[in-house]
C-alpha cells in the first residue's frame, strides 16, 4: 500500500521534483555503495590486524608459559634435592641451636646455588617445619601474615607447585610443600615450604618485542582480577575486568585514558588472561585519516552533484513553473493581472519549446483581455438596469406631511403610543423611498427593523417577542437595503398571526470563514422539506404582497455575485430560520459596479 502511494506521489510531482529525486537517488546510491565497499575493505584490514596481534600474543604467551614450566620444574628439583631433604629431616629432631644454624647454612648454600643459576628467580625462601626461615637471593622477606597464608596453600597443593600472585607488589610466587623423600619414595612427612619469587616482568620483557606503536601486554589473573604485569597498566582494574568478561576476541573500545584496539587470549596453563592494548590513534592514525578523507571527498562529490543537478533541473523546470503559475492565476479569476507586463519578458527569437509556449500564451492573454473589456461594459449596463427594475418594485408613496400632521395631533392629545407609531412609520417610509445607495450599513438596516417592530407591537402587544443578537463590531458591515425587514415581516405573517400564543422572533449575526451569516428565526409552525422545495421553485403562491424571499435572493446575487444568497432551515412544529449569506464588506458604501467588475 505504501509503495503505491509513493509511486502515485512520484507520478504527480513536478518535473523539477522528479529530476532532483532521480539525481539525488543515483548519487546517494553510488555514495552508499562506495561506503559499503570501503567498510568491507576496512573490516578485512581490521581482521588482518587482529590475526597479526593474536599471533604475536599467542607466541608471547607460549614463551612466557614455557619459562614458567621450567621454573615449576626448578621448584621440584629444589624440594627433591637430597642434601636439602637430609637437612630438613635433621631439623625435625630439635637439634641444638648450633646444629640448627649449621643445617640452615647448608640449606641456604644449596638455595644460592639453585637461585644463582636462574636469571628469572628473584629469591628463594624455605620455611622448615619449626618455622625456621632460610633465604637466598634478594633479602626481601615475606611478612608473617603472608607466610601464614602460603603454608595452608602449599599443604593444599600436597606437594604440587602452586602459583600465587602477590597483587600488592605485582610479583609471582611459586609455592610447594616439601615432602620427605627417602630413596625413591615420598612420605607424608611435612618438612617445610618452598617459596620462589619469580621475576615475571623480566620473563614477559624477554618473551615480547618492544612495541613502537605504544601497545602494552597486560597479564591478568582471572581469579583475583588483578594485573600481574605491568604494575601500571594502560587500562584501569574495572576496565580490565570488563575485557575479561567480554566474548569478542578483539574490538576497538574507548576507555578513560583513550581509545584502544584490544585483543585478548586465555592461558591454557595458568588461570591468566593476556590482553594486548594498542592506542587506537597511534595504530590507526593513517587508516583513520584515509577513511575521513574518502568520506569528505565523497561528501563533496555528492554536494557538487546535487548542486549541478539542481541547476540543471531548475533551468528546465523554472520557465514551465512560471507559465503554469500564470495559468493558475487566470484560472482563479485573477483578471487584474492579465496585462501584458505581468507576463514578464518573453523572448521573440528563442526557438525552444518553453519560449514558444510563452509566446502563444501571451497572444492568448491579449485576446482574452480584449474580450473581457468588451463584455465588461455590456454587463455593467445590464446589471444596473436589472437592479433599478427590482428596486422600483419596493418604492412606496406616502404623504410625509400627512404623517407629520397626525404625529403633531397625537402629541397635542397626549397619545404617546400613536406618536411613536407614526414616527416609526415615517422613518420606515423615508428609509424605503431613499434609493440612492443599494448598500447601507447593518446599523441602519436594524434601525429600519426596529421601526417596523414598533408598529407591529401596537397591534400584537405581548404576543410579539422580538430579540436582537448582533455584535457591535459588525454594525459597520454593508448590506442590501430592506434585506432583514421583509424577513421579519414574513415571520410575523406566517409564524405570529396564525397563533394566539406569544411568538419569539430573533435576528442573530455571526462571522463565517467566507463572510457573514445573518439569521432571522421564529418558533412558529415551521415548514416541511417538500413545501420548502416547491416554494423555492415558485410552484406555491404566498399570500403576501411585500418583498418576497426570491426578490431578496436576486438582489443579493446582483450586488455580491452568484455564490451568495439565502437558505431556508425549517422543521415542522419547531420553527423556521432564514439564513442570509453575504460577504463582509465594511467602510464606505460601494457602488454596485464592483460586483460586476470583481
C-alpha positions in Angstrom: 0.0 0.0 0.0 2.8 2.4 0.9 4.6 1.5 -2.3 1.6 2.5 -4.5 1.2 5.8 -2.5 4.8 6.7 -3.1 4.5 5.7 -6.7 1.4 7.9 -7.1 3.1 10.8 -5.3 6.1 10.5 -7.7 3.9 10.5 -10.8 2.0 13.5 -9.6 5.1 15.6 -8.7 6.6 18.2 -11.0 9.4 17.9 -13.5 11.8 19.7 -11.1 11.0 17.4 -8.2 11.3 14.3 -10.3 14.7 15.4 -11.7 16.0 16.3 -8.2 14.8 13.0 -6.7 16.3 11.0 -9.6 19.7 12.7 -9.4 19.7 12.5 -5.6 18.8 8.8 -5.7 21.7 8.0 -8.1 24.2 10.0 -6.2 23.1 8.5 -2.8 23.2 5.0 -4.3 26.7 5.4 -5.6 27.7 7.0 -2.2 26.2 4.2 -0.2 27.8 1.6 -2.5 31.2 3.2 -2.0 30.8 3.3 1.8 29.7 -0.3 1.9 32.8 -1.3 -0.2 35.1 0.8 1.9 33.6 -0.7 5.1 34.2 -4.2 3.7 37.8 -3.3 3.0 38.3 -1.8 6.4 36.8 -4.9 8.0 39.2 -7.1 6.2 42.1 -4.9 7.3 40.9 -4.9 10.9 40.7 -8.7 10.8 44.2 -9.0 9.4 45.4 -6.7 12.2 43.8 -8.9 14.8 45.2 -12.0 13.3 48.7 -10.5 13.5 48.1 -9.2 17.0 46.6 -12.6 18.0 49.6 -14.4 16.5 52.1 -12.2 18.4 50.0 -12.5 21.6 49.9 -16.3 21.2 53.7 -16.6 20.7 54.3 -14.4 23.7 52.0 -16.4 25.9 53.6 -19.7 24.9 57.1 -18.3 25.5 56.0 -17.0 29.0 54.4 -20.2 29.9 57.4 -22.3 28.8 59.5 -20.3 31.2 57.0 -20.8 34.0 57.0 -24.5 33.4 60.8 -24.6 33.7 60.6 -22.7 36.9 58.0 -25.2 38.1 60.4 -27.9 37.3 63.1 -26.0 39.2 60.9 -25.9 42.4 60.6 -29.7 42.1 64.3 -30.1 41.7 64.9 -27.9 44.8 62.4 -29.8 47.1 63.7 -33.2 46.0 67.4 -32.2 46.5 68.9 -34.9 48.7 71.1 -32.6 50.8 68.1 -30.3 51.5 66.0 -33.3 52.3 68.6 -34.6 54.8 69.0 -31.2 56.5 65.2 -30.7 56.8 64.8 -34.1 58.4 67.5 -33.4 60.9 65.7 -30.1 61.8 62.7 -32.2 62.8 64.7 -33.8 65.7 65.1 -30.4 67.5 68.9 -30.1 67.3 70.9 -27.7 69.4 71.0 -24.0 68.3 74.4 -24.5 66.9 73.5 -27.6 64.9 70.3 -25.8 63.7 72.4 -22.9 62.4 74.8 -25.3 60.6 71.9 -27.0 58.9 70.3 -23.6 57.9 73.6 -22.6 56.4 73.8 -25.8 54.3 70.3 -25.3 53.1 71.0 -21.6 52.2 74.1 -22.6 50.3 72.0 -25.0 48.2 69.4 -22.4 47.6 72.0 -19.9 46.5 73.4 -22.5 44.1 69.9 -23.0 42.6 68.9 -19.3 42.5 72.1 -18.1 41.1 71.8 -20.3 38.0 68.3 -18.9 37.1 68.0 -15.3 35.8 64.3 -15.3 36.4 64.4 -16.2 40.1 64.3 -13.1 42.3 64.7 -15.0 45.5 64.2 -18.4 47.2 62.8 -18.8 50.7 62.4 -22.1 52.6 60.4 -22.5 55.8 61.2 -25.6 57.9 58.6 -27.5 59.9 59.6 -25.4 63.0 59.0 -22.1 61.2 62.7 -21.5 60.6 63.3 -19.2 57.6 66.1 -19.6 55.1 66.5 -17.1 52.2 68.7 -17.0 49.1 68.9 -14.2 46.5 67.2 -10.9 47.3 66.9 -10.5 51.0 63.4 -9.0 50.9 61.5 -11.4 53.1 57.9 -12.3 53.4 55.7 -10.9 56.1 54.4 -13.2 58.8 50.9 -12.8 57.5 51.9 -13.8 54.0 53.8 -16.8 55.4 50.7 -17.9 57.3 48.7 -17.5 54.1 51.2 -19.5 52.0 51.6 -22.5 54.3 48.0 -23.7 54.0 48.1 -23.1 50.3 51.2 -25.3 50.0 49.6 -28.0 52.1 46.5 -27.9 49.9 48.7 -28.4 46.9 50.0 -31.6 48.6 53.5 -31.4 47.1 52.4 -29.9 43.7 53.5 -26.5 42.6 51.1 -23.7 43.4 51.3 -20.3 41.8 50.4 -17.3 43.9 50.0 -13.8 42.7 51.2 -11.1 45.1 48.9 -8.4 44.0 50.3 -5.5 46.1 53.7 -5.9 44.5 52.7 -7.4 41.1 55.0 -10.4 41.7 54.6 -14.1 41.1 55.4 -16.7 43.8 55.9 -20.5 43.2 54.8 -22.3 46.4 55.4 -26.0 47.0 55.1 -28.2 50.1 58.3 -30.1 50.9 57.5 -33.8 51.5 60.0 -36.2 53.0 61.8 -38.1 50.2 63.8 -41.3 51.0 65.4 -43.1 48.2 62.7 -43.2 45.5 59.7 -42.8 47.9 57.8 -39.8 49.1 56.4 -40.0 52.6 53.6 -37.8 54.1 56.0 -36.1 56.5 55.9 -32.3 56.1 59.4 -31.0 56.0 58.6 -27.4 55.2 57.5 -25.0 52.5 59.5 -23.6 49.5 58.6 -20.2 48.1 60.3 -18.9 44.9 59.7 -15.3 43.9 59.7 -15.0 40.1 60.9 -12.1 38.0 57.7 -12.1 36.0 58.4 -8.7 34.4 61.7 -10.0 33.0 60.1 -13.1 31.7 57.5 -11.0 29.8 60.0 -8.5 28.6 62.2 -11.3 27.2 59.2 -13.0 25.6 57.8 -10.0 23.9 59.3 -7.5 21.4 59.5 -3.8 22.2 56.4 -2.1 20.6 56.9 1.2 18.8 53.2 1.9 18.5 52.7 2.3 22.3 51.0 -1.1 22.7 51.2 -2.9 26.0 50.9 -6.6 27.0 48.9 -6.9 30.2 48.8 -10.2 32.1 45.8 -10.5 34.4 44.9 -13.1 37.0 41.3 -14.1 36.3 40.8 -15.4 39.8 41.7 -12.2 41.6 41.0 -9.8 38.8 44.4 -8.1 39.4 47.1 -7.2 37.0 50.2 -9.4 37.3 52.1 -7.3 34.7 52.8 -4.5 34.4 52.5 -2.6 37.7 50.7 0.4 36.0 48.7 -0.9 33.1 47.0 1.3 30.4 43.6 0.0 31.5 42.1 0.5 34.9 41.1 -2.5 37.0 37.4 -2.2 36.2 38.3 -1.9 32.5 40.4 -5.0 32.6 37.6 -6.9 34.4 35.3 -5.8 31.6 37.7 -7.1 28.9 38.0 -10.5 30.7 34.2 -10.9 30.8 33.5 -10.0 27.1 33.1 -12.6 24.4 34.8 -10.9 21.5 38.5 -11.8 20.8 39.2 -8.2 19.7 37.5 -4.9 19.4 38.0 -1.1 19.4 36.8 0.5 22.6 37.1 3.9 24.4 38.3 4.0 28.0 39.3 6.7 30.4 42.8 7.1 29.1 41.8 6.9 25.4 40.6 4.6 22.6 42.4 1.3 22.2 42.5 -1.7 19.9 42.3 -4.6 22.4 43.0 -8.2 21.6 43.0 -11.0 24.2 43.7 -14.7 24.7 43.3 -17.0 27.7 46.2 -19.1 29.1 46.0 -22.9 28.8 48.5 -23.3 31.6 47.7 -20.6 34.1 44.5 -19.0 35.2 45.5 -15.9 33.3 44.3 -13.7 30.5 46.7 -12.0 28.2 45.4 -8.6 27.0 47.2 -6.6 24.3 46.1 -2.9 24.3 47.2 -0.7 21.5 46.4 3.1 21.4 43.9 3.5 18.6 45.2 6.8 17.4 48.7 5.5 17.2 47.8 2.3 15.4 45.1 3.6 13.1 46.2 7.2 12.5 46.9 6.6 8.9 43.9 4.5 8.1 41.6 6.9 10.1 42.9 9.8 8.0 42.2 7.8 4.8 38.7 6.9 6.0 37.9 10.5 6.8 39.4 11.8 3.6 37.4 9.3 1.5 34.2 10.3 3.3 34.9 14.0 2.8 35.7 13.5 -0.9 32.5 11.5 -1.5 30.5 14.1 0.5 31.9 16.9 -1.6 31.2 14.9 -4.8 27.6 14.3 -3.6 27.1 18.0 -2.8 28.6 19.1 -6.1 26.4 16.6 -8.0 23.3 17.8 -6.1 24.2 21.4 -6.9 24.8 20.7 -10.6 21.6 18.6 -10.7 19.6 21.4 -9.0 20.8 24.0 -11.6 20.1 21.6 -14.5 16.6 20.8 -13.2 15.9 24.5 -12.4 16.9 25.6 -15.8 14.3 23.2 -17.3 11.5 23.4 -14.8 11.6 27.1 -13.8 10.2 28.5 -17.1 7.5 25.9 -17.1 6.6 26.6 -13.5 6.3 30.3 -14.2 4.0 29.6 -17.1 1.9 27.2 -15.0 1.6 29.8 -12.2 0.3 32.4 -14.7 -2.3 30.0 -16.0 -3.4 29.2 -12.4 -3.9 32.9 -11.6 -6.1 33.2 -14.6 -8.0 30.0 -13.6 -8.7 31.6 -10.2 -10.1 34.7 -11.8 -7.1 37.0 -11.2 -8.3 39.2 -14.0 -6.4 42.3 -12.8 -3.1 40.7 -13.6 -3.8 39.9 -17.3 -1.9 42.9 -18.6 1.0 42.0 -20.8 3.6 43.5 -18.5 2.5 40.9 -15.8 3.8 38.2 -18.1 7.4 39.4 -17.8 10.0 39.3 -20.6 9.2 36.8 -23.4 11.9 36.1 -25.9 10.8 36.6 -29.5 13.8 34.8 -31.0 14.3 31.7 -28.9 13.0 28.5 -30.6 12.9 26.1 -27.6 9.6 24.6 -26.6 9.2 26.7 -23.4 9.7 30.0 -25.3 7.2 29.0 -27.9 4.7 28.2 -25.2 5.2 31.7 -23.6 4.7 33.5 -26.9 1.5 31.6 -27.6 0.3 32.2 -24.1 0.9 35.9 -24.4 -1.1 36.1 -27.6 -4.0 34.3 -25.9 -3.9 36.7 -22.9 -4.1 39.7 -25.2 -7.1 38.4 -26.9 -8.8 37.5 -23.6 -8.2 41.0 -22.3 -9.9 42.5 -25.3 -12.9 40.2 -24.9 -13.2 40.8 -21.2 -13.2 44.6 -21.7 -15.9 44.4 -24.3 -18.1 42.1 -22.2 -17.4 44.1 -19.0 -19.1 47.2 -20.4 -22.1 45.3 -21.6 -22.6 43.6 -18.2 -22.4 46.8 -16.3 -25.3 48.2 -18.2 -27.4 45.0 -17.9 -26.8 44.7 -14.1 -27.6 48.4 -13.4 -30.8 48.1 -15.4 -31.8 44.9 -13.5 -31.1 46.4 -10.1 -33.2 49.5 -10.8 -36.0 47.4 -12.1 -36.1 45.3 -8.9 -35.8 48.3 -6.6 -38.6 50.1 -8.4 -40.9 47.3 -7.0 -40.4 48.5 -3.5 -40.8 52.3 -3.8 -43.9 53.2 -1.7 -45.6 56.5 -2.0 -46.8 58.2 1.2 -47.6 61.6 2.2 -45.0 62.8 4.7 -47.0 66.0 5.5 -50.0 63.9 6.5 -47.9 61.7 8.8 -46.3 64.8 10.4 -49.8 66.3 11.0 -51.0 63.0 12.6 -47.9 63.0 14.8 -48.5 66.6 15.9 -52.1 65.9 16.7 -51.2 62.8 18.7 -48.7 64.7 20.8 -51.3 67.5 21.4 -53.8 64.9 22.7 -51.0 63.2 24.6 -51.3 60.0 22.6 -47.7 58.8 23.1 -48.3 55.4 21.5 -49.8 56.8 18.4 -46.9 59.4 18.2 -44.3 56.7 18.4 -46.0 54.5 15.8 -46.3 57.4 13.4 -42.6 58.4 13.9 -41.6 54.8 13.3 -43.8 54.6 10.1 -42.3 57.9 8.9 -38.7 56.6 9.4 -39.6 53.3 7.7 -41.1 55.1 4.7 -38.2 57.5 4.3 -35.7 54.7 4.5 -37.7 52.7 1.9 -38.0 55.6 -0.6 -34.4 56.7 -0.5 -32.9 54.7 -3.4 -29.6 56.4 -3.8 -27.5 53.7 -2.3 -28.0 50.0 -2.9 -25.9 49.1 0.2 -26.5 50.5 3.7 -24.7 49.8 7.0 -26.1 46.9 9.1 -26.8 49.5 11.8 -29.2 51.4 9.5 -30.9 48.2 8.4 -31.5 47.2 12.0 -33.0 50.7 12.7 -35.5 50.0 9.9 -36.3 46.7 11.5 -36.8 48.3 14.9 -39.2 50.9 13.5 -41.2 48.2 11.8 -41.3 46.2 15.1 -42.6 49.2 17.0 -45.5 49.5 14.5 -46.3 45.8 14.8 -46.1 45.8 18.6 -49.0 48.3 18.6 -51.1 45.5 17.1 -49.8 42.3 18.7 -48.6 43.7 22.0 -47.1 41.0 24.3 -47.6 38.3 21.7 -44.6 39.6 19.7 -41.3 38.8 21.5 -38.6 40.3 19.4 -34.8 39.9 20.1 -31.5 41.0 18.6 -28.1 39.3 18.9 -25.7 41.4 16.9 -22.0 42.0 17.8 -21.2 45.8 17.9 -18.1 45.3 15.7 -20.3 44.1 12.8 -22.6 47.1 12.8 -20.5 48.8 10.0 -20.9 45.8 7.6 -22.6 46.7 4.3 -25.9 45.0 3.4 -28.5 45.5 0.6 -31.3 47.8 1.8 -34.5 46.1 3.0 -33.0 42.7 3.5 -33.9 41.9 7.1 -37.2 43.8 7.4 -39.0 41.8 4.8 -37.9 38.6 6.5 -39.2 39.8 9.9 -42.4 40.8 8.2 -42.8 37.3 6.8 -42.0 35.8 10.2 -44.9 37.9 11.7 -47.2 36.9 8.9 -46.6 33.2 8.9 -45.5 32.4 12.4 -47.2 35.0 14.7 -50.6 35.8 13.0 -51.9 32.2 12.8 -51.2 31.5 16.5 -52.7 33.0 19.7 -49.6 32.1 21.8 -46.6 34.5 22.0 -44.1 34.1 19.2 -40.3 34.6 19.5 -38.7 36.3 16.5 -35.0 36.9 16.6 -32.2 38.3 14.5 -28.6 37.0 15.1 -25.5 37.6 13.1 -22.1 35.9 13.1 -18.9 35.7 11.1 -18.0 32.7 8.9 -14.9 31.7 7.1 -16.2 33.4 3.9 -18.4 36.2 5.1 -21.4 36.9 7.3 -24.3 34.7 8.3 -27.5 36.7 9.1 -30.3 34.6 10.6 -34.0 35.5 11.1 -35.6 32.9 13.3 -39.1 32.2 14.7 -40.7 29.4 16.8 -43.7 29.2 14.6 -45.3 26.1 12.9 -42.3 25.6 10.5 -42.4 24.0 7.1 -41.8 20.6 5.5 -38.9 19.9 3.2 -41.3 19.3 0.3 -43.1 22.7 0.9 -39.7 24.5 1.0 -38.6 22.8 -2.3 -41.9 23.8 -4.0 -41.6 27.3 -2.6 -38.1 27.8 -3.9 -39.2 26.5 -7.3 -42.1 29.0 -7.5 -44.8 26.4 -7.5 -46.6 27.9 -4.4 -48.0 31.4 -4.4 -47.8 33.1 -1.0 -50.5 35.3 0.3 -48.1 38.2 1.0 -47.8 41.3 -1.1 -44.5 42.6 0.1 -40.9 41.8 -0.8 -40.6 38.1 -1.2 -37.6 35.8 -0.5 -36.9 35.4 -4.2 -36.6 39.2 -4.5 -34.1 39.4 -1.6 -32.0 36.5 -3.1 -31.9 38.0 -6.5 -30.8 41.5 -5.2 -28.0 39.9 -3.1 -26.7 37.9 -6.1 -26.8 41.0 -8.3 -24.8 43.0 -5.8 -22.4 40.4 -4.5 -22.4 37.6 -7.0 -24.0 34.2 -7.7 -22.2 32.4 -4.8 -24.2 34.4 -2.2 -27.9 34.3 -1.3 -30.4 32.8 1.1 -31.1 29.5 2.7 -34.2 28.1 4.4 -33.9 25.9 7.5 -37.2 24.7 8.9 -38.6 21.8 11.0 -42.4 21.3 11.2 -43.6 22.3 14.7 -40.1 23.7 15.7 -39.9 26.9 13.7 -38.1 28.4 10.8 -34.7 30.1 10.3 -33.8 32.1 7.2 -30.0 32.3 6.6 -28.7 35.3 4.6 -25.1 34.7 3.3 -23.2 37.9 2.2 -19.5 38.9 2.1 -18.1 41.0 4.9 -17.8 44.5 3.3 -17.1 47.4 5.5 -16.4 51.1 5.3 -17.7 53.5 2.6 -20.7 52.5 0.6 -19.6 50.9 -2.7 -21.3 51.2 -6.0 -22.9 48.1 -7.4 -20.5 48.0 -10.3 -17.8 46.4 -8.1 -19.8 43.2 -8.1 -19.8 43.2 -11.9 -16.2 44.1 -12.1 -14.9 41.6 -9.5 
